[in-house]
């Protein structure tokens, strides 16, 4: 049985490909991209259609609740973005008539929206001022109420001290008088009438104390009535002012600036017409360039 001897020496090496660095790979991709890039002509009609559709959307855009100032600023920026994209996407720059028309329309809509922004800011300022006046008024009423309660409390406390002492004296005199009435007079007291004199003196003192008590209670009542009358007089103009401020505030809150839909819609429609008018010369120039090629 024959066999072939195995070859001696170095084994054959495997053929390997050289690794490409990331920078070289990127350069190769860029070269291929530019090498195979094909020029695609811009369709002015498609560019104009996108711009006109965007303006139609912006012209019919409704805003939420006021204030609308922030919405107006954002809306102007959106319109400017649409117009800038339209001009930059066309193969040729629109003529001066288009720029003049758009500039005039943008100036007019800016002026109109700025007047509404100013009116809204003025309205907000008035509402803020009225709120401050109303807060001051309510603070004045609170202070007046507190002062009145303090005065009434002090008057009652001051009188109550003396009245409490006087009531104690009346009770003591009343007990003394009852004691004298129940006491059996002695022989000499019956002769000289001393017991009767003591009872009469006690009764006079008791009646005097009672009269003094009634006088002090009546005086306190009149004093509190005077305090209440003074409080009512001072409170009357404050409550009238409060009612007037609330009425003005309710009126201003109901007087809101609208979202200028009709004005914005008309402005966008005029811009659409300007774009449509600028489209024909651009289309003719594009068609002429295509025929020459």
ABEGO torsion letter per residue (X at the ends): XBBBBBBBEBBBBBBBBBBBBAAAAAAAAAAAAAAABBBBBBBAAAAAAAAAAAAAAAAABBBBBOBAAAAAAAAAAAAAAAAAAAAAABABBBBAAAAAAAAAAAAAAAAAAAAAAAAAAAAAAAAAAAAAAAAAAAAAAAAAAAAAAAAAAAAAAAAAAAAAAAAAAAAAAAAAAAAAAABBBBAAAAAAGAAAAAAAAAAAAAAAAAAAAAAAAAAAAAAAAAAAAAAAAAAAAAAAAAAAAAAAAAAAAABBBBAGAAAAAAAAAAAAAAAAAAAAAAAAAAAAAAAAX
